[in-house]
Amino acid sequence: MKANIPKSVKKFMNDITILCGEEHKEWAVNFNHSFSNTLETTLRVHDDRTTFLLTGDIPAMWLRDSTAQMRPYLVLAREDEEIRDLIVGLVKKQMIYINLDPYANAFNESENFAGHQTDHTNFNEHKGWIWERKYEIDSLCYPIQLAYLVYKNTGYTKHFDEEFIKAVKNTLNVFKTEQNHEDSPYHFVRDTERHEDTLIRDGKGAKTAYTGMTWSGFRPSDDACEYGYLVPSNMFAVVILDYIKEIFTELLSNEEIANEAKILRDEIQEGLEKFAKTKNQQGEEVWAYDVDGLGNKTLMDDSNVPNLIAAPYLGFCQAEDEVYLKTRQTLLSKENPYYYEGKYARGIGSSHTPENYVWPIALAMEGMTTNDKSEKERILNHLVETDAGTHLMHEGFDVNNPQNYTREWFSWANMMFCELVMDYFDIRIEK
């Protein structure tokens, strides 16, 4: 069944409208459209009280997107048990899916065999539940992040149940296995002319050497990694491994899992420091986007989160961190091959969309990782000015003609806009 719009949501939208006032009334229009749209159009509550979220115009649930879609509602979950239960229901659904297959990134609402059933990969059990099986580190990070944030924002802990513990064990096992990807059973090949949708080397991806970091087949864009160690996703893994250590030390009293998480976290952190930095054109030390441990590195950023711009948002570093600031400055310049400037906007795009298309997700993240309020305001103004009159966000749009965009309905982007509006008014999720 679909969820109704709770009273707390209606009140919150009214509160935001008042805060926006006359000066920023267009922000309020877009906020209200987006904030209600996710609940009205993407959310399904199942009979077991688990929550399924469509990504938007694709009839499947991504572990990553679904977390980002629900995250802004956490500020309401502190006082509203109905909202809290919707989010807890999502956590429970995510853990069920991870335990079906921790290498899959997107799942069907039922065992209906929808999606990419002709992909060549080493998994057949529960295949009907899986929309696609592109392994991405962040698909395991996001659900654990959401479970932790529910606890931090509401004090609720009942979702830390046997299914959660099993999912954490599966996550740790995959992360450890993929520290040595050459020995991993995972492979993925799609019959396609789009090379970003498949892995080279018979589905193993580019060759890697051991670094301590953990391997990812695909980026959060669902495009293949050029090299196997995706740096922003490893940053995210460090953060959620700290969450696991805290949960299993302070709440669940499982020393074995807590220690396993700590050791893995330290190995990944050491790998990042040793292998994941490069030099920009000015000779400054900055973070690379992905590396292989063999000396190859890419200097770029992508719109999809986790990306390098998002490092402070994820909790990996402070926004004032010196290496981060140099990295940020580099990525918001032509040195990043996916940075575009045009008549109506400037920002980061993706290999996933056409050249000169920037993403509202990336713009929102740019706003949430600066302490400059005037910059947040500039970005919010641009986001409402470039929505093509829809009052919703899209996947990407042409910097020279915002009427040209991809994806009419993209809930993740809508909620990132909402979170930036909230951030502007100092309404933030407890981390």
N, C-alpha and C positions, 0 to 999 in steps of 0.2 A: 504493500500500500504506500501511497505518497504521504509525506508529512505535511500537516497544516503549518501555517506561519504562526509560531508562538507569540504570545503577547509581548514577551521580553524583546523579541526581535523587532516587532513593530515600534516599541518604545525606543529602542536603541536607534533605529533609523530616524525617528523623530528627533532624538537628541543630536544626532549627527547633522540633521538639517538645520537645527537651531545654531549649532557651532559654525556651520558653513556661512550662515547669514546671507545677506544680499550680495556681499563681495564674491563669495564662492558658491553661489546657488547652483551652478552647473555641476560642481563636484557632488552636491547632495543628490541631484537627479540621477547621476550615474551610480553613485553609491547605493541608493535605494533600489534601482533596477538590478544591480549586481548582487547585492546582499540577499535579496529575496529570491532572485532567480535560481541560485544554487539549491535552496530548499524546495522550491516549487517544481523544478524541472529535472534535477539530477538524482535526487535522493529517493531511495526505496527502503522501507523498513520491513524486514522479513518476519515471518511468524515466530522465529526463534529470538527476535529482538535484535538481531544483527542488522547492520546498516550497509547497504550497497549504494555506491555513487557512480553514476555514469560520468565519463570525462566531459560529456557534452554531446557533440554530434557523432560520436562513435559509441556503439552499444556495448561497451566493456568498461571495467573498472581498473584503472592503473593504481598500483600501490602508492606511487609518488603523488600523482595528481590528487587522489582522494584525500590524502593528508593535507595538502595545501588548500584544497577546497573547504575543509572544515576548520582549519586552524584559527581563522579570525573569530569564530564563534566561541572559542575558549574563554574570551573575556566575559561572555554572558553565562557560561557554564558555572562560573563561581557562585552565582546566585540562583540559577535556573536548573533544576534537576532534569527537566525535560530535554533541554539542550545537552546537558551533560550525558544523559543516557543515549542520545543520538550519536554523540562522539564516541562513547564507550562501545556502542554497538558497531561502529566502524572499526575500532581497534580490534574487537573480537573477530570481525569478518576478515580483516587483514591477517591476523594470526592464523586463522583457518587456512587462508590461501597460501601463506608462506609454508605451512606444514604440508600442503598438497604438493608444492614444488618451489623450493627456495630460489630456483634459477629463473622463474617466470616473472615477467614484469606487469602483465595485464591478464585479467581473468573475466570469464563469462559469469552472468548472473545465475545461470543454471548449467547443468552438464549438457549443453546444447550443441557442442562441437562447432560453434561459430569461430570466426577468426582465421588465423593462418595455420590451418591444419595440415598443409602440404609442406611445411618447413621440415628440413632434415636436421634432427637433433636427437640426442641419446635419451629420450624419455617418451614413454607411451602410457604409463599409469596415470589415471585421472586426466588424460589428454583433453577430454571433452570440456573440462572446466577452464582450459587455458586458451586465452585469445592469442597470445604470442609469448615466446620463450626467449626473449632477448635479455641476457643476463646483464644487469646494471647494479652496481653497488648500492646506489641510492634507493633502489626498490626495497632493500632490506633496512636501510637507515631510517627512512621516513616513518614507517609504522612504529618503530621503537621510539623515535622522537615523539610521536603523537601520544603514545602510551605514557611516556615520561611527563609530557606537558599536561596531560589530564591530571596526573598526580600533583604536579607543582601548582597548578591553578585551582584545583578543587579539593585536594586532600584525599580524593577517592583512590582506593587501592585494590578493589575487588577484581579488577581486570588483570591483575598480576596472578593469573591462575595457571593451571597445568598446561593449557594451550599456549599461553604466553611463554612459559618456561621452555616448552618444546620448541617454539619458534626462535627463541634466543639461542638455544643449543644449535639449531639448524643454521642460524646466521653465523655463529662463531665457527662452525664446521666449514661452511662455504668460504668465509673469509680466510681461514687457515689453509684450506685446500688451494685457493686461488693465489696464495703467496707463492706457490710453485705451479703456475698454470701449465707448464710443459708436461706435468704429470697429472693434470686434471682430466676427468672424463668428459667435461663439458665441451661440446662443439655445436656450431650453428651455421647452417647454410640455407639460404632462401633462393629459389629459382627466380631471378629478377635481373633486369638491366640496370637497376639503381644500386650502384656498388655500396652505398651507405647502409643498405638493408641486409647485408650479408657479411660474413667474416671470411677473410682470405685464408690461405694455407689449409684448405679442406675443413674450414670451419673453426680453426684454432685461433685465428687472428695473427697479428704481427708477432714475431718471435720476441721473447722477453728473457731477461736474466733476473735472478733473485735480487730483491732490494729490501725486503721487509714489508713493502707495501703490498696491497692486495689488488688483484687484476680485475678489470671490468671489460666485458665484451663491447658494451655500448654506452654511449653518453646518455644523459637525461633527455636528450632530444629523440632518443631511440635510433640515432645514427651510430654507425660503427666507430669505435675509437681508432684513431690512426696508430697510436701506440697503446700498450695494454694497461699502463698504470695511469689512471685518470686522477689527476692531482686534486681537484676540488672534491671529488667523491671520496678520496682517501682522507681529506680533511674532515669531511662529514663523518666518516667511519671513526676517526679519533674521538670526535665529540660524543657519538652515541655509545662507544665503548666505555667512556667515562660514565654515561648514564647507567649502563648495565652494571658497572662496578658499584655505583651508588645504590641502585635498587637491590642488588643481591647482597650488599653489605648491611644496609640500614633497614630494609623491609623484609627481605626473604631469607636472610641469614644462610646463604649458600656460598661458603668460602671458595669452593672449587670453581664455580662459575665466575665469581668476582675476580679471583686470581687469573683465570684464563683470559678474561676480558682485559685486565690490566697488562698482562704480558703482551697480548696482541696489540693493544693500544700503543704501548711503548715501542714495539717493533715497527709499526706503521709510522709513528711520529719520527723515529730515527731515519726511516727510509725517506720520508718527505724532506727532512733537513739535509740529507746526504745526496739525494738523487734528483729532487724535484725543482731545483732552482736553475735559472739561466740568466743571461745578461741581455738587457735591451740595447737599443742602438746607441744609447749614451754610456753604455758600459756599466750600468747600474744592475745590482742583483735584484731579480724579480722572480715570481713564481711562474713556472712553465704550466701549460694546460695539461698535456700528457707526455709521458716519457716511457722508455722501454728498459732502462737499466743498462743499456748497451751504448749509451751516449747520444741517442737520438731524442730530440725534444721539440715540442711545438710551442711557439709563443703566440697565443690567441686566447680569446674567450668566446663562449657560446651563450646564447640567451637563456637557456634552460638551467634551472637551479637544481642541484648545486653547480655553481660556476665560481670562478675565482673572485669576481666582484662580491659574491655573497659570503665570503669567509667570515666577516664579523657577524652577520645575520645568523649564520649557522652556529656561532659560538666558538669558532676555532681561534680567533684572534680579536684584538680590539681594533676599532676603526682608525685609531691613531698609530697603529703599528707601522714602523718605518718601511719594512719590506712590502707590506700590504699597500701602503700609500703609493709607493713607486710602481707597484704592479698595477694598481688602479689607474694611475695617470697614463701608463703605457697602453692599457687596454682600452681606454677612452680616447684613443688617438688612431691615426691611420696605420700605426704599427700593428694593430690588430686587424687582420684581413676581413673580419666580420663587423667592423665599426663603420657605420655609414652616416653621412651628413647630407641633408637636402634642404629644400625650401621650407618644409613644415616640421622637421624633426631631426634629431641626431641621437644616435645610440647604437646598441649592439644588436645584430641580427644573428643568423644561423645558417649553416649549410643545409638545414632542413627546409628553408624557404628561399624564394628568389633573391638575387642580389638587390641591394638597396631597400630591403624590407627590414625594419627594426621591430622589435617585439615589446609590447606593453609589459610583459613579465620582466624583461631586462630593465626597462625604464623604471618600473616600480622598485626593483631591487637596487638600482642606482640611487633612488631616493631614500630607501631605508638604510643605506650604509653610509650616508653622509650626516654630519652634525649641523650642516648649513640649512637652516629652515627656509631661506629664500630659494635655495636650490630644490628643496622638496616642493615648494610652491610652483616653481617653474615647470617641474616635471608633471605635477598634477594638472596644471593648466594645459600642457601639451597633450596629455592623455585624453582629456575631454574634448579638446579641439580636433583631435584626429580619430574620433570614433566613427566617422562617416555617418553621423546622425542617428546611430543605433542606440546610443546611451549604454552600450556594453563594450567590453574590450574584445579584441580579436587576437589571433595567433601572431600575425605580423602584418605590417602595412607599409606601403611605399612612401619613403620620406619626401618624395616630390608630388605624390598624389594619394592622400589617405583614403580616397574612395576605392582604391585598389587594395584589397586585404585578403588574407587567408583565414578561414574558419569563422563563420557567422556566429557560432556558439561554442565558447571555450571557457568553461567554468573556472579553470585554474587562473587564467588571466584576469577574469572578473574579480576573484577574491584577492589576488595580489594588489589590484587597484584599491580594493576596500581596505586592505591592511595598511597601505601607504596613507590613505586618508586618516585612518585611526592613528597612525604613527605621527602624522603632522599635528594632531591635537593631543599628543602625549598619552594616547590610550594604547597600552602595549601588553602583550602576553608575558606572563611571568615565566622566566627561563631558569 
